[in-house]
Amino acid sequence: MIVGNGPVPDSAANAIASADCVIRFNDCRSYRPGERTDIVAVCNTGRPAKMMLGPSVASAVHPTILPTAWAAHPAVMAAGGIWCVRNPTVFAALRAPLALTHPELDDFCDDETEGFRAFAQASGKTFRVIDAETQHFLEMMLARFSPAPYIVPSSGLVVIADVLGAHPAADIALAGFAHVGWEGHPFAAEAQLVDRWIAEGRLRRLDAAPALSFAVGS
């Protein structure tokens, strides 16, 4: 069960509770008290990472783990694992071109992976970084839908692709994915890609949102 930060229907509660694994994102905004969380996938670069970790952890070599609002969130506390969705090698390569095209994103590629690793170790959680090949694969797949210029795929899509690759025979369900948000993600193309995977029987949605057309890039 992959639960985004968009609206989640009440009818999804039983499916979330009975899933073998429940993955949420960042500040787990769609979490409701008492719901399960097994993994929290985090955006481990830039301002979102710094806000989650707090100044005591972000960018520190030997951080002292102090409570932050994110660390104290019930979903984060309950999770057994932390996944970093932004591979450091990919974002290191992005720094120079972004400095030219998007100078306002001067801290976008600041890597806080080690802070999340330290948090996971101090909290007794497992830790992993999603491999760079997943993002490269997504860039190739998204190109089929002629996306407008974008910076990177969303965290949600990275995790969906990662889970699909690792567990191709699993029953993988989505909830809380509205495919809207920051303009640096290609959400229209992402929605088309996800709906294609659903049409192929690789995913299913618990949301009642209608599927988008495959006309572009099909």
N, C-alpha and C positions, 0 to 999 in steps of 0.2 A: 504494500500500500504506500503510494507516494502522495503526500498531502501538501499541496501548495498553500500559499498565504492568501489566496482568494476565498470567496464565500464557499463554505462546505455545507451541503444540505443536511438537515437533521436525519434524513433517511440513511445517511452514510455511517451513522454512529456504530451500528452493529457490525458492519463490514470492517471498519477500522479496528474495532475491539477484537475481532476474530482473526485478523491477518497474522501471518507468521512474522512479518517485519513491517514496522511503520516508520517511514522516513519523513521528517519535517525539515523546515528551512529557517536558518538565521534566527529571527526573534519569535518564530512559531506563532504568528499572529492569528492563525485559524484554530489554534488549540483551544479546547474547552475543558474545564476542570474534570479530572478523572480519566481523560482519554490517554491512550497508550502513545508512547514515543520510544522507539528503539535506537534511532540514529538521527542526529541533527547534522544536516549538510550546511556548511557555512561558506559565505563569501569571504575568503581569507586574504584579500588585498584591499587597500584603500580605506576610505572612511568607514564603510560598514564594519570592517574588521576591527578597526580601532575603537569604534563605539561598543562593540560586543566585548572586547577584551578589557577595555579600560586602560588608563595610562600605566597601571602597575604591571601589565603583562605585555602590551603591544611594544614590539621592537626591543624588548629586553633579552639579553643573553641568558641571564639566570633570574627569571622573574620571581617575585614573591606573589603568590596567588592571593588576591584580595577579592571579596565578593563584588560583583557588578550586577546590575539589574538583569543582564542576559544570563550570567552564571547562576543566578538565583531563580530563574524561571523554572516552574515545575517540569516542563517538558525537557529542558536542558539537564536538570538534575536527574530526571528519570532515565535519560538516554544512556545506553551502554556504549555508544560509539559516536565519534566526531569525524565527519568527512570534510575535507577541504576540496572545494569544487574547482578552484582556480590553480592550475598547475604552475608552479613558479617559473619553469623554463619558458612557457608560453607568454607569461606576462612580462618577464624580463625582456623578451624580444619585442614586445609591444611598446616599451617605454619610449624609444627613440622616435618611431613614427607618430605616436600620439602627441609627443612634444611639439610636432609640427602641425598636426591637424586639429588637435584639441588641447591647446596649452592650458586651458582652465582645469583639465584633469591631471594636474601636476603630481598628485599623490595617488592616482588610480592604480598604479602598478606597485606601490609600496607593499612588500610581501610580509605578511604577519603569520606565515605558516608555523614558524617555531613557537610563537606565542600560543597558538591553538594546540600544538603538540604538547607544550608544557602544561597547559590547562588539562588536557586529556590525561596525561600521566599523573598529575596531582589529584585528579578526580577519580582515578581508577577506571577510565574509559579506554576502549580501543581507539586507534587513530589511523587514518589513511588519507592519502592525497590521490585524487582521481588523475589518471595518467594523461599525458599531453595528447596521445593518439585519439582520445575521445573527442576533444575539441576539434582536432583536425578533421575527423570523420564528420562531425556536425557541420563544419564549414562547407564540406563537399556536398552533403545532403541538402543543406539550406539553399545552396546555389541553384538547385533545381526549381526553386519557387521564386526566383528573381527578386530577392529581398532588396529593399532600399538600403543605401549605405548604413552600416551599423558598426559597432565596436566589437562586441563579443556576444556569443549566445548566452541566454539566461542560465542562472544556476539550476532552475528546474529542468530545463532541457538537457543540461549536462548530466544530471543525475538520472533522468529517464533513459538516455542513451547508454549510460554506464550500466544500469541495471538490466536493460535489454540485452546488452552484450554478455553480461556475466550469467544471466539466467534466462536463456531464450525459451525454455519450456515452461517457465513459471506463469502463474496467473497474476499478472501485474495490473493493478487498478490505480486510477488517478482520481483525486478529488481536490478541489480548491485551485484549479488552474483556469484563470480567466484570460490568460495571454494578453495582458495589458500591463503597462508600467513604464519604467525608464526608457527614454527614447533611444538609448544606446544598444538595446536589445532588439532583434528583428522579430517582434512578436507576431505579426501577421504571417510571416513565413513559418515561424515555429508552430503556430496553430495548424497550419496546413500539413506540416510534417507529422505532427502528432496525430491528426485525423487520418492521415494515410496509414500510419502504423496501426491505428484502431481498425481501419477498413481491412487491413491484412490479417487481423486477428492476433496481433502481437500485444496489444494493450486494450483496456476498456476503461471507460469513464463512469464514475458514480454520479457525476454532475448531469444535469438535464440540458446542458447547453447544446444547441444544434451544431452539427458538423459543418465545416466550411467546404467550399467547392475546391476541387483539385485542378481547376482549369488552368491555372498558372503553373508552368513547370512540369506538367504531367507528361 
